[in-house]
Amino acid sequence: HWLDSLGISAVFCIDTLSLTMVLLTSFIFFIAFVMSKRTIKKDFKIYYSMMFFLEMSVLGIFCAKDIFLFFMLWELELIPMYFLISKWGSENAKRSAMKFLLYTFFGSIFLLAGILLLYFYNYEHTGVLSGNLDMLNIQDNLFDARVLNAIFLCFLIGFGVKLPIVPLHTWLADAHSDAPTPVSIILAAILLKTGAYGILRFNLSLFPEQFINFAPILMFFAAVN
């Protein structure tokens, strides 16, 4: 346990969805490490340290059971990704890495707002401080629909930046083109999927009624994407 008085704990759990993403992550990182042997020509120790740091963060995202633990790992992933793109990328890599960082940080503001709103609103109605996903009684009729819609939208924007959803997607082309090949592989195959995973884990699992209500809007953006 981290902060028992606040109901925040380091809880990891694997279900079918998490296991699928853990296996995919492990396989893709193996491919990326093989590719790195050919493409990375300098600062090997720092490079592989950043790669393992990134893999640890991503695996933690897929297994985290506490919303604050999830958010911490979500932000930790930015650190190695920024350096992997800026240091080993092409000539415009630093600009692209900063653009990726700023866009994701922008999305994280909405994500944190949604987490805090969910956390304190749940406490107001249940009297229990908890960040554990199993302890958040979203399905109870105690929650105001407007508040649920606000939390849903905060999560959707936060995860939509990483997915990315139009018009929050402009960082992607630059990051892909300027990142080194192994990092571009991870970006396409894994990091974008963290956004989709977040929508499934939070928006769909916690807010099924809101998800149905917003489905036509999501279908429109999916078609545009």
N, C-alpha and C positions, 0 to 999 in steps of 0.2 A: 504494500500500500504506500502511496505517496502522501496524500493529504486526506486523512480519514475524516477530519472535521468538515471538509468541503466535498466529500464524496468523490474525490478524484483518485483514481488508482491505475496502476500499470497492468492492465488486463489484456491478454492476447487470447484470441480464439480463432479456430479454423472451422469453417463450414464448407459446404459444397462450392459456393461462389469464391470464397477466399482460397480454397485449395486449388481451384482452377487457375487463379491468378498467380499463386505462389509457384506452381509448376511452370506456367508460361514465363514468369520472371526469371526463374532459375535457368531455363533453357535459353532464353534470349540473351541473358548476360554471358552464358557460356559461349554463344556465337560471337558476341561482341569482344570477349577476351581473345578468342581465336583470331578475329580480324585485327585486333590491336597489335598482334605480333608483326603484322606487315605494315601497318599505317602509322604507328607511333614511333617517332625517332628520337625523342628527347624526354628528359625528366621522368623516367620510368617509375621511380618510387612514388613520386607525388601523384602521377597519373593513376596508377593502380590503387593507391590509397583512396583517391577520390571515387574511383569506380566501385570499390567495395563499400565505401561510405554511402554511395548512392543506392547500391543494391540493398544494404541494410535498411535504409530509410523507406524504400519502396515496399520491401517485404513487410515492414512494420505497418505501413499504411493499410495493406491488405489484411492484416491480422489484428489490428487494434480494435478493442471492444469498448474503449472509453473515448468520448468525443474530444476531450482535451488532449489525450495521448495521440489520437488521430491527427489533431491539428498541429501538434508539436512536430510529428514526423512529416506531415505535409509541408511544413516550413523548412525543416532540416534538409529536405530533398533539394531545395533551391541552392544551397551552398555548394555542394559538389557539382551540380549541373552548371552553375555559372562559371566556375573555374574550368570545367572540362571544355566548355564551348569557347571561352575567351582565350585560354592559354594554348590550346591545341587546334583551334579552328583556323579558318582562312583569314584573309586580310581584314575583312569587316567583322570578325568574330566578336570583338569586344563590344561593338555597338549592338550586335544581335543578341549577345548574352545579357546586356543591360536591358534591352527591350523585353526579353523574355522575363527577366527578373521583375521589372516594373509592372508588366501586365499581370503576372501571377500574384504579385503583392497586392495589386488593385483587387483582384478576385478574392484574396485572402481576407481583406477588410470586410467584405460582405459575408464570407464564410464565418469569420469570428463573430460578427454581429448576430448571425443566425444561431450560432452555438450558444452565445450568452443569453439571447432572448429565450431560447428553448430551455436552457438550464435554470434561469431565474423564474420563468413563467411556470415551469413544472414545480419548482419549490413553492411558489405562491399558492398553488392549488393542492399540493400533496404534503407540504411540510417536510419534504425529504430533499436534501441536497445530494445530487448524484449525477455523474457524467456517464454512468454505465448505460449502454443502449437498451439493455433489458429492463432497466429501472425507470425509463422515461415513459410514463403512461399517456402517450399521445392519443390513444384510441378512446380515452374517456371523454364524455360529453362536457367535461369541465372547461375545456379549451375553447376560446372564442375563435370562430372561423376566420376572422380578419387577422388575428395574430398568427394562426396557422398558415394563412396565405403569405404573410410577410416573412415568416421563417422559411417557408418553401421557396420563395423567390430569392432570398438571401443565399440559400444553399445552391439553387439553380445557377445563379450568376457566378458564385464562387467556383463551382465545378465546371460551368460552361466556359470559363476562360481557359481552363486546362484542356478541355475536350478537343478543340475549341469550337464554340458556336458562333456563327456570324451574328453580329459584326465584331466579335471579340477575338478574331482569328488572325489578325495581321502580323502577329509576332512569329507565327509558325513557319512561314516561307523563309524568312530571314534565318531563323534558328536552324532549320533543316539544311539550307544551302551552305551556311558558314560553319556548322559543327563538323568535327572529324567524323569519318564514316562510322566507326563503332558507336559513337554517341548518338549519331543520327538514327541508327538502328534502334537503340534503346528508346529514343524520343518517340519514334513512330510506333513501335511495337508495345511499349510499356507505359511511358509517362502520359501519353494521351489517354490511355485506358484507365488511368487513375481517376480522371474526370468522369468517365462513364461509370466506373465502380462507385464513386461517390454518389452519383445520381441514383443508382440502384440501391445502394446501402442506406442512404438517408432519405432522399426524396420519395422513392417508391416504397421502401419498407416502413418508414415512419409516417408518411402522409399519403396513404393510398387514395383517399377521397380527393385530396387536392390534386394528386397526379392525374386522376381521371378528368377532373375539371379542366386542367391545363393541357390535357392530351392534344386537342386540336392545335393549340399554339405550338406545342413541341413538334407536332407532325409538320407544321408549316416550316419551322426552322430546320427540321431534318431534310425536307425537300430542297430548301435553299442551299443547305450545306452540300 
